[in-house]
Each structure stands twice: as structure tokens, then as C-alpha cells.
Amino acid sequence: MTSTLPRLCPVGRAFLGAIFLISGVLKISGFAGIAAWMASAGLPLASLLLVLTIVIEIGGGLTLITGWHSRWGALALALFLVPVTLIFHGFWSADAANFQNQLNHFLKNISILGGILAVFSLESSRQQAKSL
């Protein structure tokens, strides 16, 4: 079992990274519409925040996919995911028609957050072991 773990960790890390890389790239092609949607959610400077979002998603996704500084990419994505989830997937304030959809997105995001925290923990442990 322990010999499988080192081979599976990079695969799982890459799967998590792919979610963010693809999401960031798709935001580029739909920039105007997404910026308008963000502004309608009450976010100031929506275009600037969207550029920052794209940088975090693509950059963080690439760190997870490649394994290069993946601990820091995981940390950035975790810090990004918390406010995004709370702002855009607040199922507690959704109307009846959108409640289930928002709850599903909220649960999906906290599941992804759990995976990202596991990557951060594993990569931190690996860095510690290297320094001993």
C-alpha cells in the first residue's frame, strides 16, 4: 500500500490542478460576461478581480499539475477558494429554485478545498523530510 501512495499523489494533485487550469483558461474567453456577472454580485473592480482570479487559477493549477512549488500553489488556491465559495455559492440565501444548485456547488468547493489542504499537508511533510 505504501508503495502506491507516492505514485498516486501526483495524479491526484494533477486532477485538482486541472480543475483550476481549465476554469482559468475558460474565464479568459468569457471575460466580459464573467466580469459583468461578478459586478452584479456586488464586487467592486470586477475586471481587476477577474484578472487576479485568472492568474491564481492558471498559476495555481499549473503548480499542482507540474508539482513545481505545489505547496504554495495549493495554499494560494485554498485562500482563494474560501471567499469565492462564500460569495458565489451561498446556498443559505438562495431562493428555492437555486437552493439545490448552490448547495451542490458549495459542497463541491469544500470537497476541492479538502483535497487542496491534503496536497498542502503532503507537500509540507515532504519538504520537511527533505530538510532532515
C-alpha positions in Angstrom: 0.0 0.0 0.0 2.7 2.5 0.9 4.4 2.0 -2.5 1.2 3.1 -4.3 0.9 6.4 -2.4 3.9 8.1 -4.0 2.7 7.2 -7.4 -0.9 8.3 -6.8 -0.2 11.7 -5.1 1.0 13.4 -8.3 -2.0 12.1 -10.2 -4.5 13.4 -7.6 -2.6 16.7 -7.4 -2.8 17.0 -11.2 -6.5 16.3 -11.3 -7.1 19.1 -8.7 -4.8 21.4 -10.8 -6.7 20.6 -14.0 -10.0 22.0 -12.4 -8.4 25.3 -11.9 -6.3 25.5 -15.1 -9.3 24.8 -17.2 -11.5 27.2 -15.3 -8.9 30.0 -15.6 -8.5 29.5 -19.3 -12.3 29.5 -19.9 -12.6 32.7 -18.0 -10.3 34.4 -20.5 -12.6 33.6 -23.4 -15.7 34.7 -21.4 -14.0 37.7 -19.7 -16.7 40.4 -20.4 -19.6 38.3 -19.3 -17.9 36.9 -16.2 -16.8 40.4 -15.2 -20.4 41.6 -15.6 -21.6 38.7 -13.5 -19.1 39.4 -10.8 -20.1 43.1 -10.8 -23.7 42.1 -10.5 -22.8 40.1 -7.3 -21.6 43.4 -5.8 -17.9 43.0 -6.2 -16.1 46.3 -6.8 -13.4 46.4 -9.5 -14.8 43.2 -11.0 -12.4 43.3 -14.1 -9.4 43.6 -11.9 -10.6 40.9 -9.6 -11.2 38.7 -12.6 -7.7 39.2 -13.9 -6.4 38.2 -10.4 -8.7 35.2 -10.4 -7.4 34.1 -13.8 -3.8 34.4 -12.6 -4.5 32.5 -9.4 -6.4 29.7 -11.1 -4.0 29.2 -14.0 -0.8 29.7 -11.9 -2.1 27.6 -9.0 -3.4 24.9 -11.3 -0.1 24.7 -13.1 1.8 24.3 -9.8 -0.4 21.4 -8.9 -0.1 19.8 -12.3 3.6 20.1 -12.5 4.5 19.7 -8.9 6.7 22.8 -9.0 6.1 24.7 -5.8 2.8 22.9 -5.4 2.7 23.6 -1.7 2.5 27.4 -2.4 0.1 26.9 -5.3 -2.2 24.8 -3.0 -2.0 27.5 -0.3 -2.9 30.2 -2.8 -5.8 28.2 -4.2 -7.1 27.4 -0.7 -7.1 31.1 0.3 -8.8 31.9 -3.0 -11.4 29.2 -2.7 -12.8 30.2 0.7 -14.1 33.7 -0.2 -15.2 32.6 -3.7 -17.3 29.8 -2.2 -18.9 32.0 0.4 -19.6 34.9 -2.0 -20.8 32.9 -5.0 -22.4 29.8 -3.5 -24.3 31.0 -0.5 -27.0 28.4 -0.6 -28.3 29.7 2.7 -29.6 32.9 0.9 -30.6 31.2 -2.4 -34.2 31.1 -3.4 -36.0 27.8 -3.6 -35.3 27.4 -7.3 -31.5 27.8 -6.9 -31.0 26.3 -3.4 -30.0 22.8 -4.5 -27.7 24.1 -7.3 -25.9 26.4 -4.9 -25.7 23.7 -2.2 -24.1 21.4 -4.7 -21.5 24.0 -5.8 -20.8 24.8 -2.1 -20.2 21.1 -1.3 -18.1 20.6 -4.4 -15.9 23.6 -3.5 -15.4 22.5 0.1 -14.5 19.0 -1.2 -12.0 20.5 -3.6 -10.7 22.6 -0.6 -10.2 19.4 1.3 -8.1 18.0 -1.5 -6.1 21.1 -1.7 -5.4 21.1 2.0 -4.3 17.4 1.7 -1.9 18.5 -1.1 -0.6 21.3 1.1 -0.1 18.9 4.0 1.6 16.2 2.0 3.9 18.7 0.2 4.8 20.3 3.5 5.6 16.9 5.0 7.7 16.1 2.0 9.6 19.4 2.3 10.2 18.8 6.0 11.6 15.3 5.3 13.9 16.7 2.6 15.4 19.1 5.1 16.2 16.5 7.7 
